[in-house]
Amino acid sequence: MAARETPCICVDYVKRFGSKAAAKRLGFLLELYEIGDEEILNQLKTFIGSSFVLLDSSLPAQGKHLNSWKLRINLNPNELKEVIKT
């Protein structure tokens, strides 16, 4: 499967299940890893509501609020970037 198709498949799943939290997290991660084009990101942004969700729901509710994705960033984004390198 081509790398370009992977985000599209993920967007299709978000659309199918209508999960705002999944759309927010996926959009953030696509931007973080610089793999989402504007069309995909804009599709995901149509699911964003007004409430914030935790980036990682298994961690405490702390950290900065990212208004563009309505996420509370409760882990270090730089650590996520490092994960892809290993």
FENZIZI-V9976 format. One record per pair of residues at least 24 apart in sequence whose ideal C-beta (glycine too) atoms are under 10 Angstrom apart, sorted by the first residue. I is the first residue (numbers start at 1). GAP is how many residues later the second one is. D is the distance in whole Angstrom. If there is no record, write none. Layout:
BEGIN
i->(I:I)
gap->(GAP:GAP)
d->(D:D)
END
This chain:
BEGIN
i->(3:4:4:4:6:6:7:7:7:7:7:7:7:7:7:8:8:8:8:8:10:10:10:11:11:11:11:11:11:11:12:14:14:14:14:15:15:15:15:18:19:19:20:20:20:20:20:20:20:20:21:21:21:21:21:21:21:21:21:22:22:23:23:23:23:23:23:24:24:24:24:24:24:24:24:24:24:24:24:25:25:25:25:25:25:25:26:27:27:27:27:28:28:28:28:28:28:28:28:28:29:29:29:29:31:31:31:31:32:32:32:32:32:33:33:33:33:34:35:41:41:44:45:45:55:56)
gap->(32:31:33:36:24:29:26:28:29:30:32:33:34:36:37:28:29:31:32:35:26:30:34:25:28:29:30:32:33:36:31:29:30:32:33:28:29:31:32:29:28:34:24:27:28:29:30:31:33:50:26:28:30:32:33:34:36:49:50:25:31:24:25:26:30:46:47:24:25:27:28:29:30:31:42:44:45:46:47:28:29:30:31:32:44:46:43:41:42:43:44:27:38:40:41:42:43:45:49:52:26:40:48:51:35:37:38:46:45:46:48:49:52:47:48:50:51:47:49:27:28:25:24:25:25:24)
d->(7:9:8:10:10:8:10:6:5:8:10:5:9:10:9:10:10:9:7:9:9:9:9:9:9:6:9:5:6:10:10:8:7:10:6:8:9:9:8:7:8:10:10:5:7:5:10:8:7:8:9:10:9:5:9:10:8:9:9:8:9:4:7:9:10:9:10:6:9:10:9:6:10:8:9:10:5:6:5:8:9:6:9:9:8:7:9:8:5:10:9:7:7:8:5:10:6:8:8:9:9:10:9:7:10:8:8:10:6:10:6:7:9:8:7:10:7:10:10:10:10:8:8:10:9:10)
END
